[in-house]
Amino acid sequence: MNPSGLCSDALFVRRAYLDLLGFVPPAADAQAFLADSTKKQTRPAH
C-alpha cells in the first residue's frame, strides 16, 4: 500500500475525522480548521 499524496486542507480534515471518529466533521469544526493560519501541514511525515 502506498501513502496518499498531499491533499487540500478540506479533504484532510474530512479524512482525519472519518479515520479517527467515524463521521464527517461538523461544519463549524471544519470551518475553524480551514480558517487556522498556524497549521504546518505540508511538512513530510517520517
C-alpha positions as CSV (number, residue, x, y, z in Angstrom):
1,M,0.0,0.0,0.0
2,N,1.4,3.4,-1.0
3,P,0.7,6.5,1.1
4,S,-1.5,9.2,-0.3
5,G,0.0,12.4,-1.7
6,L,-0.7,15.8,-0.3
7,C,-4.4,16.9,-0.3
8,S,-6.3,20.0,0.3
9,D,-7.0,21.2,3.8
10,A,-10.7,20.5,3.4
11,L,-10.1,16.9,2.3
12,F,-7.5,16.4,5.1
13,V,-9.9,17.5,7.9
14,R,-12.7,15.3,6.4
15,R,-10.3,12.2,6.2
16,A,-9.0,12.8,9.7
17,Y,-12.5,12.9,11.2
18,L,-13.6,9.8,9.3
19,D,-10.5,7.9,10.2
20,L,-10.4,8.8,13.9
21,L,-14.0,9.4,14.8
22,G,-16.0,7.6,12.1
23,F,-18.0,10.6,10.9
24,V,-17.5,13.8,8.9
25,P,-16.6,16.9,10.8
26,P,-19.4,19.4,11.9
27,A,-19.4,22.4,9.7
28,A,-18.2,24.7,12.5
29,D,-15.2,22.5,13.2
30,A,-14.2,22.2,9.5
31,Q,-14.5,26.0,9.1
32,A,-12.4,26.6,12.2
33,F,-9.7,24.3,10.9
34,L,-9.7,25.9,7.5
35,A,-9.5,29.4,9.0
36,D,-6.5,28.5,11.2
37,S,-3.4,30.0,9.5
38,T,-0.9,28.5,12.0
39,K,-1.1,24.9,10.6
40,K,2.1,23.4,9.3
41,Q,0.5,20.5,7.4
42,T,2.9,20.4,4.4
43,R,6.0,19.0,6.2
44,P,6.7,15.4,5.4
45,A,5.9,12.7,8.0
46,H,8.8,10.4,8.9
